[in-house]
């Protein structure tokens, strides 16, 4: 499965579309912490 499109649909929330025609909306806010993902709390950087 490959990602074919990503769209920002809200703060820290993306709609990801795949080459098999499926899509999923994912809220990343709960995982944006720690050394690696913490900096993405800056909404401008995330976007």
LINUR-V691231 format. One record per backbone hydrogen bond with DSSP energy under -0.5 kcal/mol. CO is the residue of the C=O (numbers start at 0). NH is the residue of the N-H. E is the energy in kcal/mol with one decimal. If there is no record, write none. Layout:
co = [CO/CO]
nh = [NH/NH]
e = [E/E]
//
This chain:
co = [1/4/6/6/9/11/12/12/13/13/14/14/15/16/16/17/21/23/23/25/25/27/27/28/30/32/33/36/37/38/40/41/41/42]
nh = [18/16/8/14/12/27/8/9/15/25/6/16/23/3/4/20/17/15/25/13/27/30/31/31/32/36/37/39/40/41/42/44/45/46]
e = [-2.3/-2.9/-0.5/-3.0/-1.9/-3.3/-2.3/-1.2/-0.6/-3.2/-2.1/-0.5/-2.4/-2.9/-1.4/-1.9/-3.0/-3.2/-0.5/-2.4/-0.7/-1.8/-0.5/-1.3/-1.8/-0.8/-1.6/-1.5/-2.3/-1.6/-0.8/-0.5/-2.5/-2.7]
//
